[in-house]
């Protein structure tokens, strides 16, 4: 059954890779919502081809729920945008493992100042 989540994130890393067509950022974080502990991995495209700039970057992030060693973790994939000025993010759940599939279509918002990632039910 779909539910709302509010994960407080603790950034582990945020690395930038520069290539000929633009820049990528790779980020990882631990997150907590009450007694639920997750990890988040994300990629962000920070600019476009030939120095064409946009006010936001493309964002794909995957939330990994706890799993025992050797098990595939339950997960949700978020797609949206990362604002280059505020570092806030918004979008929706685009994919999920079977147990979380009812979250697909739910909106998400990340508030950079509070480090709070909110995922709403569809």
Jmol script that loads the backbone (N, CA, C; Angstrom):
load data "model"
ATOM      1  N   UNK A   1       0.833  -1.176   0.000  1.00  0.00           N
ATOM      2  CA  UNK A   1       0.000   0.000   0.000  1.00  0.00           C
ATOM      3  C   UNK A   1       0.881   1.245   0.000  1.00  0.00           C
ATOM      4  N   UNK A   2       0.622   2.154  -0.924  1.00  0.00           N
ATOM      5  CA  UNK A   2       1.415   3.377  -1.048  1.00  0.00           C
ATOM      6  C   UNK A   2       1.320   4.207   0.222  1.00  0.00           C
ATOM      7  N   UNK A   3       2.395   4.900   0.515  1.00  0.00           N
ATOM      8  CA  UNK A   3       2.437   5.774   1.689  1.00  0.00           C
ATOM      9  C   UNK A   3       3.321   6.975   1.387  1.00  0.00           C
ATOM     10  N   UNK A   4       3.212   7.993   2.203  1.00  0.00           N
ATOM     11  CA  UNK A   4       4.097   9.142   2.114  1.00  0.00           C
ATOM     12  C   UNK A   4       5.379   8.840   2.881  1.00  0.00           C
ATOM     13  N   UNK A   5       6.497   9.321   2.344  1.00  0.00           N
ATOM     14  CA  UNK A   5       7.791   9.195   3.001  1.00  0.00           C
ATOM     15  C   UNK A   5       8.374  10.581   3.202  1.00  0.00           C
ATOM     16  N   UNK A   6       9.148  10.739   4.279  1.00  0.00           N
ATOM     17  CA  UNK A   6       9.906  11.971   4.538  1.00  0.00           C
ATOM     18  C   UNK A   6      11.280  11.554   5.044  1.00  0.00           C
ATOM     19  N   UNK A   7      12.228  11.455   4.117  1.00  0.00           N
ATOM     20  CA  UNK A   7      13.580  11.025   4.458  1.00  0.00           C
ATOM     21  C   UNK A   7      14.470  12.236   4.725  1.00  0.00           C
ATOM     22  N   UNK A   8      15.120  12.241   5.873  1.00  0.00           N
ATOM     23  CA  UNK A   8      16.173  13.217   6.135  1.00  0.00           C
ATOM     24  C   UNK A   8      17.452  12.611   5.580  1.00  0.00           C
ATOM     25  N   UNK A   9      18.108  13.339   4.662  1.00  0.00           N
ATOM     26  CA  UNK A   9      19.275  12.807   3.969  1.00  0.00           C
ATOM     27  C   UNK A   9      20.578  13.337   4.557  1.00  0.00           C
ATOM     28  N   UNK A  10      21.573  12.463   4.591  1.00  0.00           N
ATOM     29  CA  UNK A  10      22.927  12.801   5.018  1.00  0.00           C
ATOM     30  C   UNK A  10      23.844  12.483   3.834  1.00  0.00           C
ATOM     31  N   UNK A  11      24.360  13.519   3.185  1.00  0.00           N
ATOM     32  CA  UNK A  11      25.176  13.356   1.975  1.00  0.00           C
ATOM     33  C   UNK A  11      26.467  12.610   2.287  1.00  0.00           C
ATOM     34  N   UNK A  12      26.752  11.583   1.490  1.00  0.00           N
ATOM     35  CA  UNK A  12      27.986  10.815   1.616  1.00  0.00           C
ATOM     36  C   UNK A  12      29.049  11.314   0.645  1.00  0.00           C
ATOM     37  N   UNK A  13      28.629  11.632  -0.578  1.00  0.00           N
ATOM     38  CA  UNK A  13      29.548  12.172  -1.579  1.00  0.00           C
ATOM     39  C   UNK A  13      28.754  12.887  -2.658  1.00  0.00           C
ATOM     40  N   UNK A  14      29.416  13.796  -3.349  1.00  0.00           N
ATOM     41  CA  UNK A  14      28.846  14.505  -4.499  1.00  0.00           C
ATOM     42  C   UNK A  14      30.016  14.861  -5.405  1.00  0.00           C
ATOM     43  N   UNK A  15      30.260  14.043  -6.394  1.00  0.00           N
ATOM     44  CA  UNK A  15      31.419  14.187  -7.272  1.00  0.00           C
ATOM     45  C   UNK A  15      30.989  14.625  -8.663  1.00  0.00           C
ATOM     46  N   UNK A  16      31.809  15.437  -9.306  1.00  0.00           N
ATOM     47  CA  UNK A  16      31.510  15.912 -10.652  1.00  0.00           C
ATOM     48  C   UNK A  16      32.507  15.306 -11.636  1.00  0.00           C
ATOM     49  N   UNK A  17      31.984  14.875 -12.771  1.00  0.00           N
ATOM     50  CA  UNK A  17      32.797  14.340 -13.857  1.00  0.00           C
ATOM     51  C   UNK A  17      32.564  15.211 -15.076  1.00  0.00           C
ATOM     52  N   UNK A  18      33.620  15.800 -15.592  1.00  0.00           N
ATOM     53  CA  UNK A  18      33.515  16.690 -16.747  1.00  0.00           C
ATOM     54  C   UNK A  18      33.908  15.909 -17.994  1.00  0.00           C
ATOM     55  N   UNK A  19      33.035  15.948 -19.004  1.00  0.00           N
ATOM     56  CA  UNK A  19      33.379  15.328 -20.284  1.00  0.00           C
ATOM     57  C   UNK A  19      33.158  16.332 -21.409  1.00  0.00           C
ATOM     58  N   UNK A  20      33.440  15.943 -22.640  1.00  0.00           N
ATOM     59  CA  UNK A  20      33.363  16.870 -23.770  1.00  0.00           C
ATOM     60  C   UNK A  20      31.963  17.394 -24.041  1.00  0.00           C
ATOM     61  N   UNK A  21      30.947  16.669 -23.656  1.00  0.00           N
ATOM     62  CA  UNK A  21      29.574  17.078 -23.938  1.00  0.00           C
ATOM     63  C   UNK A  21      28.894  17.743 -22.745  1.00  0.00           C
ATOM     64  N   UNK A  22      29.574  17.857 -21.628  1.00  0.00           N
ATOM     65  CA  UNK A  22      28.960  18.480 -20.463  1.00  0.00           C
ATOM     66  C   UNK A  22      29.435  17.853 -19.173  1.00  0.00           C
ATOM     67  N   UNK A  23      28.757  18.150 -18.106  1.00  0.00           N
ATOM     68  CA  UNK A  23      29.172  17.697 -16.788  1.00  0.00           C
ATOM     69  C   UNK A  23      28.120  16.790 -16.158  1.00  0.00           C
ATOM     70  N   UNK A  24      28.590  15.787 -15.441  1.00  0.00           N
ATOM     71  CA  UNK A  24      27.733  14.881 -14.680  1.00  0.00           C
ATOM     72  C   UNK A  24      28.104  15.008 -13.217  1.00  0.00           C
ATOM     73  N   UNK A  25      27.109  14.900 -12.349  1.00  0.00           N
ATOM     74  CA  UNK A  25      27.361  14.800 -10.915  1.00  0.00           C
ATOM     75  C   UNK A  25      26.829  13.460 -10.444  1.00  0.00           C
ATOM     76  N   UNK A  26      27.588  12.823  -9.564  1.00  0.00           N
ATOM     77  CA  UNK A  26      27.191  11.558  -8.951  1.00  0.00           C
ATOM     78  C   UNK A  26      27.130  11.787  -7.446  1.00  0.00           C
ATOM     79  N   UNK A  27      26.010  11.457  -6.834  1.00  0.00           N
ATOM     80  CA  UNK A  27      25.822  11.708  -5.403  1.00  0.00           C
ATOM     81  C   UNK A  27      25.307  10.462  -4.709  1.00  0.00           C
ATOM     82  N   UNK A  28      25.632  10.358  -3.433  1.00  0.00           N
ATOM     83  CA  UNK A  28      25.129   9.278  -2.597  1.00  0.00           C
ATOM     84  C   UNK A  28      24.776   9.820  -1.230  1.00  0.00           C
ATOM     85  N   UNK A  29      23.774   9.235  -0.601  1.00  0.00           N
ATOM     86  CA  UNK A  29      23.341   9.694   0.720  1.00  0.00           C
ATOM     87  C   UNK A  29      22.708   8.556   1.499  1.00  0.00           C
ATOM     88  N   UNK A  30      22.755   8.671   2.801  1.00  0.00           N
ATOM     89  CA  UNK A  30      21.958   7.829   3.687  1.00  0.00           C
ATOM     90  C   UNK A  30      20.709   8.606   4.035  1.00  0.00           C
ATOM     91  N   UNK A  31      19.592   7.905   4.245  1.00  0.00           N
ATOM     92  CA  UNK A  31      18.350   8.564   4.592  1.00  0.00           C
ATOM     93  C   UNK A  31      17.610   7.829   5.690  1.00  0.00           C
ATOM     94  N   UNK A  32      16.834   8.605   6.480  1.00  0.00           N
ATOM     95  CA  UNK A  32      16.052   8.032   7.569  1.00  0.00           C
ATOM     96  C   UNK A  32      14.669   8.664   7.578  1.00  0.00           C
ATOM     97  N   UNK A  33      13.644   7.809   7.671  1.00  0.00           N
ATOM     98  CA  UNK A  33      12.257   8.224   7.899  1.00  0.00           C
ATOM     99  C   UNK A  33      11.761   7.377   9.065  1.00  0.00           C
ATOM    100  N   UNK A  34      11.763   7.951  10.256  1.00  0.00           N
ATOM    101  CA  UNK A  34      11.425   7.232  11.492  1.00  0.00           C
ATOM    102  C   UNK A  34      12.340   6.019  11.632  1.00  0.00           C
ATOM    103  N   UNK A  35      11.825   4.794  11.486  1.00  0.00           N
ATOM    104  CA  UNK A  35      12.659   3.603  11.645  1.00  0.00           C
ATOM    105  C   UNK A  35      13.059   2.972  10.305  1.00  0.00           C
ATOM    106  N   UNK A  36      12.827   3.672   9.207  1.00  0.00           N
ATOM    107  CA  UNK A  36      13.187   3.170   7.881  1.00  0.00           C
ATOM    108  C   UNK A  36      14.508   3.812   7.454  1.00  0.00           C
ATOM    109  N   UNK A  37      15.502   2.979   7.198  1.00  0.00           N
ATOM    110  CA  UNK A  37      16.815   3.450   6.766  1.00  0.00           C
ATOM    111  C   UNK A  37      17.020   3.068   5.304  1.00  0.00           C
ATOM    112  N   UNK A  38      17.464   4.021   4.506  1.00  0.00           N
ATOM    113  CA  UNK A  38      17.679   3.799   3.076  1.00  0.00           C
ATOM    114  C   UNK A  38      19.012   4.391   2.649  1.00  0.00           C
ATOM    115  N   UNK A  39      19.406   4.042   1.437  1.00  0.00           N
ATOM    116  CA  UNK A  39      20.516   4.705   0.768  1.00  0.00           C
ATOM    117  C   UNK A  39      20.002   5.236  -0.551  1.00  0.00           C
ATOM    118  N   UNK A  40      20.582   6.336  -1.007  1.00  0.00           N
ATOM    119  CA  UNK A  40      20.175   6.973  -2.249  1.00  0.00           C
ATOM    120  C   UNK A  40      21.406   7.156  -3.117  1.00  0.00           C
ATOM    121  N   UNK A  41      21.281   6.802  -4.391  1.00  0.00           N
ATOM    122  CA  UNK A  41      22.332   7.097  -5.370  1.00  0.00           C
ATOM    123  C   UNK A  41      21.692   7.910  -6.484  1.00  0.00           C
ATOM    124  N   UNK A  42      22.417   8.919  -6.974  1.00  0.00           N
ATOM    125  CA  UNK A  42      21.832   9.828  -7.959  1.00  0.00           C
ATOM    126  C   UNK A  42      22.845  10.253  -9.002  1.00  0.00           C
ATOM    127  N   UNK A  43      22.322  10.533 -10.201  1.00  0.00           N
ATOM    128  CA  UNK A  43      23.109  11.165 -11.261  1.00  0.00           C
ATOM    129  C   UNK A  43      22.378  12.422 -11.697  1.00  0.00           C
ATOM    130  N   UNK A  44      23.168  13.474 -11.968  1.00  0.00           N
ATOM    131  CA  UNK A  44      22.602  14.748 -12.413  1.00  0.00           C
ATOM    132  C   UNK A  44      23.418  15.240 -13.603  1.00  0.00           C
ATOM    133  N   UNK A  45      22.741  15.605 -14.667  1.00  0.00           N
ATOM    134  CA  UNK A  45      23.392  16.188 -15.839  1.00  0.00           C
ATOM    135  C   UNK A  45      23.358  17.689 -15.636  1.00  0.00           C
ATOM    136  N   UNK A  46      24.522  18.318 -15.447  1.00  0.00           N
ATOM    137  CA  UNK A  46      24.539  19.717 -15.044  1.00  0.00           C
ATOM    138  C   UNK A  46      24.523  20.722 -16.183  1.00  0.00           C
ATOM    139  N   UNK A  47      24.778  20.307 -17.402  1.00  0.00           N
ATOM    140  CA  UNK A  47      24.596  21.212 -18.542  1.00  0.00           C
ATOM    141  C   UNK A  47      24.442  20.392 -19.814  1.00  0.00           C
ATOM    142  N   UNK A  48      24.168  21.046 -20.901  1.00  0.00           N
ATOM    143  CA  UNK A  48      23.861  20.353 -22.147  1.00  0.00           C
ATOM    144  C   UNK A  48      25.003  20.494 -23.142  1.00  0.00           C
ATOM    145  N   UNK A  49      24.798  19.958 -24.301  1.00  0.00           N
ATOM    146  CA  UNK A  49      25.802  19.921 -25.355  1.00  0.00           C
ATOM    147  C   UNK A  49      26.236  21.312 -25.798  1.00  0.00           C
ATOM    148  N   UNK A  50      27.526  21.466 -26.037  1.00  0.00           N
ATOM    149  CA  UNK A  50      28.132  22.703 -26.553  1.00  0.00           C
ATOM    150  C   UNK A  50      27.790  23.931 -25.711  1.00  0.00           C
ATOM    151  N   UNK A  51      27.884  23.784 -24.423  1.00  0.00           N
ATOM    152  CA  UNK A  51      27.734  24.889 -23.475  1.00  0.00           C
ATOM    153  C   UNK A  51      26.368  25.558 -23.476  1.00  0.00           C
ATOM    154  N   UNK A  52      25.360  24.916 -24.051  1.00  0.00           N
ATOM    155  CA  UNK A  52      23.994  25.407 -23.916  1.00  0.00           C
ATOM    156  C   UNK A  52      23.603  25.200 -22.465  1.00  0.00           C
ATOM    157  N   UNK A  53      23.181  26.271 -21.799  1.00  0.00           N
ATOM    158  CA  UNK A  53      22.884  26.122 -20.376  1.00  0.00           C
ATOM    159  C   UNK A  53      21.389  26.199 -20.107  1.00  0.00           C
ATOM    160  N   UNK A  54      20.972  25.552 -19.060  1.00  0.00           N
ATOM    161  CA  UNK A  54      19.594  25.526 -18.605  1.00  0.00           C
ATOM    162  C   UNK A  54      19.589  25.862 -17.114  1.00  0.00           C
ATOM    163  N   UNK A  55      18.459  26.318 -16.560  1.00  0.00           N
ATOM    164  CA  UNK A  55      18.417  26.654 -15.137  1.00  0.00           C
ATOM    165  C   UNK A  55      18.339  25.429 -14.229  1.00  0.00           C
ATOM    166  N   UNK A  56      18.129  24.253 -14.808  1.00  0.00           N
ATOM    167  CA  UNK A  56      18.033  23.012 -14.042  1.00  0.00           C
ATOM    168  C   UNK A  56      18.833  21.921 -14.740  1.00  0.00           C
ATOM    169  N   UNK A  57      19.100  20.863 -14.013  1.00  0.00           N
ATOM    170  CA  UNK A  57      19.733  19.695 -14.622  1.00  0.00           C
ATOM    171  C   UNK A  57      18.794  18.499 -14.517  1.00  0.00           C
ATOM    172  N   UNK A  58      19.009  17.523 -15.399  1.00  0.00           N
ATOM    173  CA  UNK A  58      18.242  16.275 -15.345  1.00  0.00           C
ATOM    174  C   UNK A  58      18.684  15.495 -14.111  1.00  0.00           C
ATOM    175  N   UNK A  59      17.746  14.802 -13.500  1.00  0.00           N
ATOM    176  CA  UNK A  59      18.039  14.057 -12.278  1.00  0.00           C
ATOM    177  C   UNK A  59      17.428  12.665 -12.345  1.00  0.00           C
ATOM    178  N   UNK A  60      18.217  11.666 -12.011  1.00  0.00           N
ATOM    179  CA  UNK A  60      17.720  10.311 -11.777  1.00  0.00           C
ATOM    180  C   UNK A  60      18.323   9.841 -10.461  1.00  0.00           C
ATOM    181  N   UNK A  61      17.476   9.402  -9.556  1.00  0.00           N
ATOM    182  CA  UNK A  61      17.935   8.919  -8.247  1.00  0.00           C
ATOM    183  C   UNK A  61      17.223   7.619  -7.917  1.00  0.00           C
ATOM    184  N   UNK A  62      17.948   6.710  -7.285  1.00  0.00           N
ATOM    185  CA  UNK A  62      17.361   5.447  -6.857  1.00  0.00           C
ATOM    186  C   UNK A  62      17.505   5.317  -5.348  1.00  0.00           C
ATOM    187  N   UNK A  63      16.393   5.005  -4.703  1.00  0.00           N
ATOM    188  CA  UNK A  63      16.364   4.796  -3.255  1.00  0.00           C
ATOM    189  C   UNK A  63      16.400   3.296  -3.013  1.00  0.00           C
ATOM    190  N   UNK A  64      17.368   2.861  -2.220  1.00  0.00           N
ATOM    191  CA  UNK A  64      17.549   1.443  -1.903  1.00  0.00           C
ATOM    192  C   UNK A  64      17.158   1.201  -0.453  1.00  0.00           C
ATOM    193  N   UNK A  65      16.170   0.347  -0.235  1.00  0.00           N
ATOM    194  CA  UNK A  65      15.748  -0.011   1.113  1.00  0.00           C
ATOM    195  C   UNK A  65      16.636  -1.137   1.626  1.00  0.00           C
ATOM    196  N   UNK A  66      16.673  -1.321   2.935  1.00  0.00           N
ATOM    197  CA  UNK A  66      17.538  -2.328   3.549  1.00  0.00           C
ATOM    198  C   UNK A  66      17.232  -3.729   2.997  1.00  0.00           C
ATOM    199  N   UNK A  67      18.291  -4.478   2.760  1.00  0.00           N
ATOM    200  CA  UNK A  67      18.164  -5.883   2.340  1.00  0.00           C
ATOM    201  C   UNK A  67      19.259  -6.688   3.026  1.00  0.00           C
ATOM    202  N   UNK A  68      18.986  -7.932   3.255  1.00  0.00           N
ATOM    203  CA  UNK A  68      19.999  -8.832   3.810  1.00  0.00           C
ATOM    204  C   UNK A  68      21.046  -9.105   2.732  1.00  0.00           C
ATOM    205  N   UNK A  69      22.281  -9.436   3.130  1.00  0.00           N
ATOM    206  CA  UNK A  69      23.320  -9.746   2.145  1.00  0.00           C
ATOM    207  C   UNK A  69      22.853 -10.824   1.165  1.00  0.00           C
ATOM    208  N   UNK A  70      23.084 -10.594  -0.108  1.00  0.00           N
ATOM    209  CA  UNK A  70      22.685 -11.533  -1.147  1.00  0.00           C
ATOM    210  C   UNK A  70      21.285 -11.315  -1.685  1.00  0.00           C
ATOM    211  N   UNK A  71      20.491 -10.442  -1.047  1.00  0.00           N
ATOM    212  CA  UNK A  71      19.147 -10.123  -1.528  1.00  0.00           C
ATOM    213  C   UNK A  71      19.171  -8.815  -2.305  1.00  0.00           C
ATOM    214  N   UNK A  72      18.300  -8.702  -3.285  1.00  0.00           N
ATOM    215  CA  UNK A  72      18.158  -7.456  -4.040  1.00  0.00           C
ATOM    216  C   UNK A  72      17.271  -6.518  -3.218  1.00  0.00           C
ATOM    217  N   UNK A  73      17.727  -5.288  -2.961  1.00  0.00           N
ATOM    218  CA  UNK A  73      16.916  -4.397  -2.125  1.00  0.00           C
ATOM    219  C   UNK A  73      15.662  -3.899  -2.837  1.00  0.00           C
ATOM    220  N   UNK A  74      14.602  -3.695  -2.058  1.00  0.00           N
ATOM    221  CA  UNK A  74      13.434  -3.002  -2.596  1.00  0.00           C
ATOM    222  C   UNK A  74      13.905  -1.605  -2.977  1.00  0.00           C
ATOM    223  N   UNK A  75      13.301  -1.024  -4.020  1.00  0.00           N
ATOM    224  CA  UNK A  75      13.819   0.251  -4.500  1.00  0.00           C
ATOM    225  C   UNK A  75      12.748   1.066  -5.199  1.00  0.00           C
ATOM    226  N   UNK A  76      13.022   2.367  -5.286  1.00  0.00           N
ATOM    227  CA  UNK A  76      12.212   3.309  -6.059  1.00  0.00           C
ATOM    228  C   UNK A  76      13.166   4.182  -6.853  1.00  0.00           C
ATOM    229  N   UNK A  77      12.809   4.467  -8.100  1.00  0.00           N
ATOM    230  CA  UNK A  77      13.592   5.381  -8.926  1.00  0.00           C
ATOM    231  C   UNK A  77      12.824   6.677  -9.093  1.00  0.00           C
ATOM    232  N   UNK A  78      13.524   7.780  -8.843  1.00  0.00           N
ATOM    233  CA  UNK A  78      12.950   9.111  -8.969  1.00  0.00           C
ATOM    234  C   UNK A  78      13.544   9.785 -10.190  1.00  0.00           C
ATOM    235  N   UNK A  79      12.699  10.450 -10.975  1.00  0.00           N
ATOM    236  CA  UNK A  79      13.191  11.235 -12.107  1.00  0.00           C
ATOM    237  C   UNK A  79      12.585  12.619 -12.033  1.00  0.00           C
ATOM    238  N   UNK A  80      13.412  13.610 -12.355  1.00  0.00           N
ATOM    239  CA  UNK A  80      12.936  14.982 -12.311  1.00  0.00           C
ATOM    240  C   UNK A  80      14.056  15.944 -12.630  1.00  0.00           C
ATOM    241  N   UNK A  81      14.046  17.075 -11.923  1.00  0.00           N
ATOM    242  CA  UNK A  81      15.043  18.116 -12.173  1.00  0.00           C
ATOM    243  C   UNK A  81      15.682  18.578 -10.867  1.00  0.00           C
ATOM    244  N   UNK A  82      16.902  19.079 -11.016  1.00  0.00           N
ATOM    245  CA  UNK A  82      17.694  19.644  -9.921  1.00  0.00           C
ATOM    246  C   UNK A  82      17.915  21.112 -10.256  1.00  0.00           C
ATOM    247  N   UNK A  83      17.387  22.020  -9.414  1.00  0.00           N
ATOM    248  CA  UNK A  83      17.556  23.455  -9.637  1.00  0.00           C
ATOM    249  C   UNK A  83      19.000  23.847  -9.335  1.00  0.00           C
ATOM    250  N   UNK A  84      19.663  24.483 -10.299  1.00  0.00           N
ATOM    251  CA  UNK A  84      21.079  24.803 -10.156  1.00  0.00           C
ATOM    252  C   UNK A  84      21.344  25.982  -9.226  1.00  0.00           C
ATOM    253  N   UNK A  85      20.334  26.761  -8.900  1.00  0.00           N
ATOM    254  CA  UNK A  85      20.507  27.898  -7.988  1.00  0.00           C
ATOM    255  C   UNK A  85      20.213  27.487  -6.546  1.00  0.00           C
ATOM    256  N   UNK A  86      19.074  26.849  -6.307  1.00  0.00           N
ATOM    257  CA  UNK A  86      18.654  26.510  -4.942  1.00  0.00           C
ATOM    258  C   UNK A  86      19.107  25.121  -4.497  1.00  0.00           C
ATOM    259  N   UNK A  87      19.434  24.257  -5.434  1.00  0.00           N
ATOM    260  CA  UNK A  87      19.740  22.837  -5.194  1.00  0.00           C
ATOM    261  C   UNK A  87      18.522  22.029  -4.772  1.00  0.00           C
ATOM    262  N   UNK A  88      17.325  22.611  -4.886  1.00  0.00           N
ATOM    263  CA  UNK A  88      16.091  21.867  -4.642  1.00  0.00           C
ATOM    264  C   UNK A  88      15.823  20.950  -5.824  1.00  0.00           C
ATOM    265  N   UNK A  89      15.050  19.897  -5.588  1.00  0.00           N
ATOM    266  CA  UNK A  89      14.739  18.932  -6.640  1.00  0.00           C
ATOM    267  C   UNK A  89      13.262  18.584  -6.602  1.00  0.00           C
ATOM    268  N   UNK A  90      12.707  18.274  -7.785  1.00  0.00           N
ATOM    269  CA  UNK A  90      11.303  17.890  -7.863  1.00  0.00           C
ATOM    270  C   UNK A  90      11.098  16.942  -9.036  1.00  0.00           C
ATOM    271  N   UNK A  91      10.076  16.115  -8.941  1.00  0.00           N
ATOM    272  CA  UNK A  91       9.768  15.168 -10.006  1.00  0.00           C
ATOM    273  C   UNK A  91       8.785  14.129  -9.496  1.00  0.00           C
ATOM    274  N   UNK A  92       8.931  12.885 -10.002  1.00  0.00           N
ATOM    275  CA  UNK A  92       8.010  11.827  -9.587  1.00  0.00           C
ATOM    276  C   UNK A  92       8.717  10.478  -9.552  1.00  0.00           C
ATOM    277  N   UNK A  93       8.065   9.518  -8.913  1.00  0.00           N
ATOM    278  CA  UNK A  93       8.561   8.141  -8.877  1.00  0.00           C
ATOM    279  C   UNK A  93       8.272   7.530 -10.249  1.00  0.00           C
ATOM    280  N   UNK A  94       9.318   7.092 -10.936  1.00  0.00           N
ATOM    281  CA  UNK A  94       9.140   6.587 -12.299  1.00  0.00           C
ATOM    282  C   UNK A  94       9.196   5.068 -12.389  1.00  0.00           C
ATOM    283  N   UNK A  95       9.772   4.417 -11.399  1.00  0.00           N
ATOM    284  CA  UNK A  95       9.880   2.953 -11.400  1.00  0.00           C
ATOM    285  C   UNK A  95      10.069   2.492  -9.967  1.00  0.00           C
ATOM    286  N   UNK A  96       9.751   1.223  -9.724  1.00  0.00           N
ATOM    287  CA  UNK A  96       9.904   0.682  -8.374  1.00  0.00           C
ATOM    288  C   UNK A  96       9.906  -0.838  -8.435  1.00  0.00           C
ATOM    289  N   UNK A  97      10.465  -1.450  -7.396  1.00  0.00           N
ATOM    290  CA  UNK A  97      10.393  -2.902  -7.275  1.00  0.00           C
ATOM    291  C   UNK A  97       8.942  -3.293  -7.000  1.00  0.00           C
ATOM    292  N   UNK A  98       8.650  -4.575  -7.128  1.00  0.00           N
ATOM    293  CA  UNK A  98       7.263  -5.051  -7.052  1.00  0.00           C
ATOM    294  C   UNK A  98       6.537  -4.606  -5.780  1.00  0.00           C
ATOM    295  N   UNK A  99       7.209  -4.669  -4.632  1.00  0.00           N
ATOM    296  CA  UNK A  99       6.553  -4.325  -3.370  1.00  0.00           C
ATOM    297  C   UNK A  99       6.279  -2.826  -3.238  1.00  0.00           C
ATOM    298  N   UNK A 100       6.931  -2.008  -4.033  1.00  0.00           N
ATOM    299  CA  UNK A 100       6.749  -0.554  -3.966  1.00  0.00           C
ATOM    300  C   UNK A 100       6.121   0.011  -5.238  1.00  0.00           C
ATOM    301  N   UNK A 101       5.639  -0.855  -6.118  1.00  0.00           N
ATOM    302  CA  UNK A 101       5.113  -0.407  -7.414  1.00  0.00           C
ATOM    303  C   UNK A 101       3.945   0.562  -7.285  1.00  0.00           C
ATOM    304  N   UNK A 102       3.204   0.498  -6.181  1.00  0.00           N
ATOM    305  CA  UNK A 102       2.079   1.426  -6.017  1.00  0.00           C
ATOM    306  C   UNK A 102       2.532   2.861  -5.722  1.00  0.00           C
ATOM    307  N   UNK A 103       3.830   3.077  -5.562  1.00  0.00           N
ATOM    308  CA  UNK A 103       4.367   4.438  -5.388  1.00  0.00           C
ATOM    309  C   UNK A 103       4.596   5.144  -6.733  1.00  0.00           C
ATOM    310  N   UNK A 104       4.599   4.364  -7.837  1.00  0.00           N
ATOM    311  CA  UNK A 104       4.890   4.940  -9.158  1.00  0.00           C
ATOM    312  C   UNK A 104       3.866   6.025  -9.475  1.00  0.00           C
ATOM    313  N   UNK A 105       4.380   7.171  -9.898  1.00  0.00           N
ATOM    314  CA  UNK A 105       3.531   8.316 -10.207  1.00  0.00           C
ATOM    315  C   UNK A 105       3.433   9.319  -9.074  1.00  0.00           C
ATOM    316  N   UNK A 106       3.880   8.946  -7.884  1.00  0.00           N
ATOM    317  CA  UNK A 106       3.857   9.875  -6.753  1.00  0.00           C
ATOM    318  C   UNK A 106       4.898  10.972  -6.936  1.00  0.00           C
ATOM    319  N   UNK A 107       4.559  12.168  -6.521  1.00  0.00           N
ATOM    320  CA  UNK A 107       5.474  13.315  -6.642  1.00  0.00           C
ATOM    321  C   UNK A 107       6.522  13.269  -5.540  1.00  0.00           C
ATOM    322  N   UNK A 108       7.711  13.834  -5.847  1.00  0.00           N
ATOM    323  CA  UNK A 108       8.722  13.999  -4.806  1.00  0.00           C
ATOM    324  C   UNK A 108       9.245  15.426  -4.835  1.00  0.00           C
ATOM    325  N   UNK A 109       9.762  15.852  -3.691  1.00  0.00           N
ATOM    326  CA  UNK A 109      10.405  17.153  -3.563  1.00  0.00           C
ATOM    327  C   UNK A 109      11.549  17.019  -2.575  1.00  0.00           C
ATOM    328  N   UNK A 110      12.711  17.530  -2.942  1.00  0.00           N
ATOM    329  CA  UNK A 110      13.852  17.583  -2.035  1.00  0.00           C
ATOM    330  C   UNK A 110      14.137  19.039  -1.714  1.00  0.00           C
ATOM    331  N   UNK A 111      14.094  19.371  -0.420  1.00  0.00           N
ATOM    332  CA  UNK A 111      14.418  20.714   0.038  1.00  0.00           C
ATOM    333  C   UNK A 111      15.866  20.708   0.530  1.00  0.00           C
ATOM    334  N   UNK A 112      16.726  21.412  -0.188  1.00  0.00           N
ATOM    335  CA  UNK A 112      18.155  21.383   0.101  1.00  0.00           C
ATOM    336  C   UNK A 112      18.470  21.937   1.483  1.00  0.00           C
ATOM    337  N   UNK A 113      17.810  23.013   1.872  1.00  0.00           N
ATOM    338  CA  UNK A 113      18.098  23.648   3.164  1.00  0.00           C
ATOM    339  C   UNK A 113      17.841  22.701   4.334  1.00  0.00           C
ATOM    340  N   UNK A 114      16.719  21.998   4.305  1.00  0.00           N
ATOM    341  CA  UNK A 114      16.360  21.111   5.414  1.00  0.00           C
ATOM    342  C   UNK A 114      16.877  19.680   5.205  1.00  0.00           C
ATOM    343  N   UNK A 115      17.384  19.384   3.990  1.00  0.00           N
ATOM    344  CA  UNK A 115      17.855  18.032   3.624  1.00  0.00           C
ATOM    345  C   UNK A 115      16.727  17.002   3.693  1.00  0.00           C
ATOM    346  N   UNK A 116      15.494  17.452   3.425  1.00  0.00           N
ATOM    347  CA  UNK A 116      14.315  16.592   3.537  1.00  0.00           C
ATOM    348  C   UNK A 116      13.804  16.191   2.150  1.00  0.00           C
ATOM    349  N   UNK A 117      13.750  14.886   1.900  1.00  0.00           N
ATOM    350  CA  UNK A 117      13.196  14.332   0.672  1.00  0.00           C
ATOM    351  C   UNK A 117      11.812  13.795   1.000  1.00  0.00           C
ATOM    352  N   UNK A 118      10.791  14.384   0.381  1.00  0.00           N
ATOM    353  CA  UNK A 118       9.408  13.990   0.603  1.00  0.00           C
ATOM    354  C   UNK A 118       8.897  13.281  -0.644  1.00  0.00           C
ATOM    355  N   UNK A 119       8.301  12.112  -0.460  1.00  0.00           N
ATOM    356  CA  UNK A 119       7.694  11.342  -1.546  1.00  0.00           C
ATOM    357  C   UNK A 119       6.233  11.151  -1.187  1.00  0.00           C
ATOM    358  N   UNK A 120       5.354  11.588  -2.083  1.00  0.00           N
ATOM    359  CA  UNK A 120       3.917  11.518  -1.832  1.00  0.00           C
ATOM    360  C   UNK A 120       3.289  10.336  -2.567  1.00  0.00           C
ATOM    361  N   UNK A 121       2.148   9.885  -2.074  1.00  0.00           N
ATOM    362  CA  UNK A 121       1.415   8.822  -2.761  1.00  0.00           C
ATOM    363  C   UNK A 121       0.864   9.366  -4.072  1.00  0.00           C
ATOM    364  N   UNK A 122       0.695   8.503  -5.071  1.00  0.00           N
ATOM    365  CA  UNK A 122       0.146   8.976  -6.356  1.00  0.00           C
ATOM    366  C   UNK A 122      -1.292   9.448  -6.228  1.00  0.00           C
TER     367      UNK A 122
END
end "model"
wireframe off; spacefill off
backbone 0.3
color backbone group
